[in-house]
Amino acid sequence: MMDELECSISDIVKKDFRTADVFKKYQISFCCGGAMSLKEACDAKGIDPDRISAELKESARRITIPNSLPFDEWKIEFLIDFITHIHHTYIYRVIPPLSAELESFTVSHKAKYSELTRVAELFAALSETLLIHSKHEDEIIFPYIRQIESARQTREPYGKLFVRTLRKPLHLLEKEHRRIEEMLNGLDLITANFTAPDGSCLQYHIYYKRLEEVYNQLIQYKYLEQTLLLPRAMAIERELLQL
């Protein structure tokens, strides 16, 4: 605790970019004014050091979902639940606010960091696409897949009719996935693999770290849907049509 109190605000954020959100909450500058120590900042703001230390620790807590998990062995209902509660929740809660913040930063620093304009525009387009895509899945595609999987499991005689009359254009999701992949690849390219330019401020580096986190999340999300969920759903459709 004593070592942390003597650390500068900027050094704490450099060590883990997620701590920046805690300092934003308490209106403590971590970028241009980040040379102040944590103790000095707490004294100046009248903040309990133990409280902010606990919040910093919580903000830096890492919960990883390894790619080595046997996703292909999961039941399709659980796979849908995982995508919905992990990836869609992340998209809804993290990406739109980040897009707004990045746009605001870009506008206020346009003269200094003009190259960020293209990054902000591309991320805004990605954000809009993901929100529409995820909502379509939550409201239409996923309920349909659950229904056809239920019909398959129970060998319902209406299964063939169900698919013929209520079939959803699952193949169009593949087109959306390709578009999302193109935007992700473009984001990776124009940010030089999320490497902030030399001499850029700490806030610039934080935005690139956050964009990299989004990129990694979406890579797994795309894999689960494009490689596992959609092929299995299409296979269920074919099976039901043969009943």
Summary of the structure (lengths in Angstrom):
residues: 243
radius of gyration: 22.6
end to end distance: 66.5
largest distance: 72.9
contacts: 685
relative contact order: 0.11
helix: 76%
strand: 1%
